[in-house]
Amino acid sequence: MRRVPRWIHLPAVLGVALILIGPLAIIVRMPWGIFVSSVTSPDSIAALRLGVVTAVVSTVVCVVLGVPIALVFTRYDGVVVRIVRALVLLPLVLPPVVGGVALLYALGRYGLVGQYLDRVGITVAFTTPAVVIAQVFVALPFLVLSVEGALRSGDQGFERIAATLGASPTRTLWRVTLPMARPALVAGGVLAFARALGEFGATITFAGNLPGTTQTAPLKIYLDAINDPSQALPLALVLMVVALVIVVGVHLRRSTVVAM
């Protein structure tokens, strides 16, 4: 085991404490007497169900779109590709509410594209599909980065061997490239699901907060926190536990892959 300077432990402990103090406060202040009734109420169940369903759909969309994007980024280089890559990764650093405003002005009723969709009777903003679009917008970069990193660090010798044996690019992709990147693809998909499940800013701006239609669990927590902060704690704890399970699962999976 490599040693580190003793003074390093102090900022490390402070950093961990800064992260843990919030979840610990939720557990300490939790109104346990209403926990079960709160998380099983019709409104909470509806918000959780909508959040999970839209997050699953968003994750599938992220995989369908993100894997090709990652492949293009790893196979081509140049100014144009680098600019496009920066734009694709922009949601990682962009405030989610700004992303929601951008989507609203793009796909809203009077948006850049939305105005033409409205003419044929298609409404996107403030609907359930708007929730999926907002989630994809913020979650897609997580999957792209995960898959891209795996493709860049992987051994491309197997792909060259497959090509010399007469395998077409498509067959090589399905039989060689994607299987090698499968652990990263799974990890990226799980992280994208977690990000979509916890999405708030872009959703409330672009999709609104309509119970049963666009109100996911984070939006209900926000509404409960305005009316009575203690009422928001049970559902917040549920999402916190889900996020913890996802993070631990991804970490353990990556550790297992590295050990193998």
TAUR-V759964 format. One record per pair of residues at least 4 apart in sequence whose ideal C-beta (glycine too) atoms are under 7 Angstrom apart, sorted by the first residue. I is the first residue (numbers start at 1). J is the second residue. If there is no record, write none. Layout:
# TAUR-V759964
I/J ; I/J
This chain:
# TAUR-V759964
4/8 ; 8/12 ; 9/13 ; 10/14 ; 11/15 ; 12/16 ; 13/17 ; 14/18 ; 15/19 ; 16/20 ; 17/21 ; 20/24 ; 21/25 ; 22/26 ; 23/27 ; 23/240 ; 24/28 ; 25/29 ; 26/30 ; 26/233 ; 26/236 ; 26/237 ; 26/240 ; 29/233 ; 30/35 ; 30/233 ; 30/237 ; 31/35 ; 31/230 ; 31/233 ; 34/38 ; 34/234 ; 35/39 ; 35/234 ; 36/40 ; 37/41 ; 38/44 ; 38/231 ; 38/234 ; 38/235 ; 39/44 ; 39/234 ; 39/235 ; 39/238 ; 40/44 ; 40/45 ; 41/45 ; 42/46 ; 43/47 ; 43/211 ; 43/220 ; 44/48 ; 44/220 ; 44/235 ; 45/49 ; 46/50 ; 46/211 ; 46/212 ; 47/51 ; 47/215 ; 47/216 ; 47/217 ; 47/220 ; 48/52 ; 48/217 ; 49/53 ; 50/54 ; 50/215 ; 50/216 ; 51/55 ; 51/197 ; 51/216 ; 51/217 ; 52/56 ; 52/197 ; 53/57 ; 54/58 ; 54/128 ; 54/131 ; 54/132 ; 54/135 ; 54/216 ; 55/59 ; 55/135 ; 55/193 ; 55/196 ; 55/197 ; 56/60 ; 57/61 ; 57/132 ; 58/62 ; 58/132 ; 58/135 ; 58/136 ; 58/139 ; 58/196 ; 59/63 ; 59/189 ; 59/192 ; 59/193 ; 59/196 ; 60/64 ; 61/65 ; 61/132 ; 61/136 ; 62/66 ; 62/136 ; 62/139 ; 62/140 ; 62/143 ; 62/192 ; 63/67 ; 63/143 ; 63/189 ; 65/69 ; 65/140 ; 66/70 ; 66/140 ; 66/143 ; 66/144 ; 66/147 ; 67/71 ; 67/147 ; 67/185 ; 68/72 ; 69/73 ; 69/88 ; 69/144 ; 70/74 ; 70/144 ; 70/147 ; 70/148 ; 70/151 ; 71/75 ; 71/151 ; 72/76 ; 73/81 ; 73/85 ; 73/148 ; 74/148 ; 74/151 ; 74/152 ; 76/81 ; 77/81 ; 78/82 ; 79/83 ; 80/84 ; 81/85 ; 82/86 ; 83/87 ; 84/88 ; 85/89 ; 86/90 ; 88/141 ; 88/144 ; 89/141 ; 90/94 ; 91/99 ; 91/137 ; 91/138 ; 91/141 ; 92/141 ; 94/98 ; 94/99 ; 95/201 ; 96/100 ; 96/138 ; 96/199 ; 96/200 ; 96/201 ; 96/202 ; 97/101 ; 97/201 ; 97/202 ; 97/205 ; 98/102 ; 99/103 ; 99/137 ; 99/138 ; 99/202 ; 100/104 ; 100/134 ; 100/201 ; 100/202 ; 100/203 ; 100/204 ; 100/205 ; 100/206 ; 101/105 ; 101/205 ; 102/106 ; 103/107 ; 103/133 ; 103/134 ; 103/137 ; 103/202 ; 103/206 ; 104/108 ; 104/111 ; 104/125 ; 104/205 ; 104/206 ; 105/111 ; 105/112 ; 106/111 ; 106/112 ; 106/113 ; 106/114 ; 107/111 ; 107/113 ; 107/114 ; 107/124 ; 107/125 ; 107/133 ; 108/114 ; 108/125 ; 109/114 ; 109/118 ; 109/123 ; 109/125 ; 110/114 ; 110/115 ; 111/115 ; 113/117 ; 114/118 ; 114/124 ; 114/125 ; 117/122 ; 117/124 ; 118/122 ; 118/123 ; 123/127 ; 124/129 ; 124/130 ; 125/130 ; 125/206 ; 126/130 ; 126/207 ; 126/208 ; 126/210 ; 126/214 ; 127/207 ; 128/213 ; 128/214 ; 129/133 ; 130/134 ; 130/206 ; 130/207 ; 130/214 ; 131/135 ; 131/203 ; 131/207 ; 131/214 ; 131/216 ; 132/136 ; 133/137 ; 134/138 ; 134/199 ; 134/202 ; 134/203 ; 134/206 ; 134/207 ; 135/139 ; 135/196 ; 135/199 ; 136/140 ; 137/202 ; 138/195 ; 138/199 ; 138/202 ; 139/192 ; 139/195 ; 139/196 ; 140/144 ; 141/145 ; 142/146 ; 142/188 ; 142/191 ; 142/192 ; 142/195 ; 143/147 ; 143/188 ; 143/189 ; 143/192 ; 144/148 ; 145/149 ; 146/150 ; 146/184 ; 146/187 ; 146/188 ; 146/191 ; 147/151 ; 147/181 ; 147/184 ; 147/185 ; 147/188 ; 148/152 ; 149/153 ; 149/184 ; 150/154 ; 150/181 ; 150/184 ; 151/181 ; 154/180 ; 154/181 ; 156/160 ; 157/161 ; 158/162 ; 158/176 ; 158/180 ; 159/163 ; 159/172 ; 159/176 ; 159/177 ; 160/164 ; 161/165 ; 162/167 ; 162/172 ; 162/176 ; 163/167 ; 163/172 ; 167/171 ; 167/172 ; 168/172 ; 169/173 ; 170/174 ; 171/175 ; 172/176 ; 172/177 ; 173/177 ; 173/178 ; 174/178 ; 175/179 ; 176/180 ; 177/181 ; 178/182 ; 181/185 ; 182/186 ; 183/187 ; 183/253 ; 183/257 ; 184/188 ; 185/189 ; 186/190 ; 186/253 ; 187/191 ; 187/250 ; 187/253 ; 187/254 ; 188/192 ; 189/193 ; 190/194 ; 190/246 ; 190/249 ; 190/250 ; 191/195 ; 191/250 ; 192/196 ; 193/197 ; 194/198 ; 194/243 ; 194/246 ; 195/199 ; 197/242 ; 198/218 ; 198/239 ; 198/243 ; 199/203 ; 199/218 ; 200/204 ; 200/218 ; 200/219 ; 200/222 ; 201/205 ; 202/206 ; 203/207 ; 203/216 ; 203/219 ; 204/208 ; 204/209 ; 204/219 ; 207/214 ; 208/214 ; 209/214 ; 209/215 ; 209/219 ; 209/223 ; 210/214 ; 210/215 ; 211/215 ; 215/219 ; 215/220 ; 217/221 ; 217/235 ; 217/239 ; 218/222 ; 219/223 ; 220/224 ; 220/235 ; 221/225 ; 221/232 ; 221/235 ; 221/236 ; 222/226 ; 223/227 ; 224/228 ; 224/231 ; 224/232 ; 225/229 ; 225/232 ; 227/231 ; 232/236 ; 233/237 ; 234/238 ; 235/239 ; 236/240 ; 237/241 ; 238/242 ; 239/243 ; 240/244 ; 241/245 ; 242/246 ; 243/247 ; 244/248 ; 245/249 ; 246/250 ; 247/251 ; 248/252 ; 249/253 ; 250/254 ; 251/255 ; 252/256 ; 253/257 ; 254/258 ; 255/259 ; 256/260
